[in-house]
Structure formats: C-alpha cells, structure tokens
Amino acid sequence: MGYYSEKMTVMKGDDGLVGKAPNAPFAILFTGRKFSEEKLIACAYAFEQATRKAAEAPSRLVMRPSTDLTPSIAQEDSRT
C-alpha cells in the first residue's frame, strides 16, 4: 500500500524486531471464510478501486532486492 515517512524513527517491539522504520513498506491483508473467494476478491478489488494506490505508483508494485546475498550464501555453504 505504501511506505512510512523518511522522517520516521525506527520503532522496535518488545521482541527487538523492527516494527516501523523510514521507507519500510506496509500493507493490508484481506481474509475470509472457506470457499468465500468470490466475495473476498470483490472486497479487495473494491478497496483497490477506492484507494487507487496501484495507479499512483505502478513501479512500486514490484520490489526488487538491492542486496546481493551471493557472498553470504557461499559462506554458509562452506560451513556445511
């Protein structure tokens, strides 16, 4: 749906995990009863049309990682 403000300070929970941080994405989740997919998709579609978030920034619908994990994976493989 969007991102927290760049001015936001990092907020951690009691477990030490980051809950909110600058530019951290946040989302909304739709759930439903078993076999209610038709109603669930209709609700999600209505929400999408009402907010028009996807139309505002279509490039943000797909996030690409910016960190290369290859060195970390290679290091982990060498330990086994």
LINQUIKA-V256469 format. One record per backbone hydrogen bond with DSSP energy under -0.5 kcal/mol. CO is the residue of the C=O (numbers start at 1). NH is the residue of the N-H. E is the energy in kcal/mol with one decimal. If there is no record, write none. Layout:
BEGIN
{{CO:NH:E} {CO:NH:E}}
END
This chain:
BEGIN
{{2:26:-2.1} {4:23:-1.3} {5:8:-1.3} {11:19:-3.3} {11:20:-1.7} {13:16:-1.9} {17:13:-2.6} {20:11:-3.0} {21:24:-2.1} {24:4:-2.2} {26:2:-1.5} {33:36:-1.7} {36:40:-2.5} {37:41:-3.1} {38:42:-1.8} {39:43:-2.3} {40:44:-2.4} {41:45:-2.6} {42:46:-2.4} {43:47:-2.3} {44:48:-2.4} {45:49:-2.5} {46:50:-2.1} {47:51:-2.3} {48:52:-2.5} {52:56:-1.2} {53:57:-1.3} {57:60:-1.9} {58:61:-1.4} {59:62:-0.6} {61:63:-0.5} {67:69:-0.7} {69:73:-2.6} {70:74:-2.7} {71:75:-2.2} {72:76:-2.1} {73:77:-2.5} {74:78:-1.8} {75:79:-0.7} {76:79:-0.8} {76:80:-0.6} {77:80:-0.8}}
END
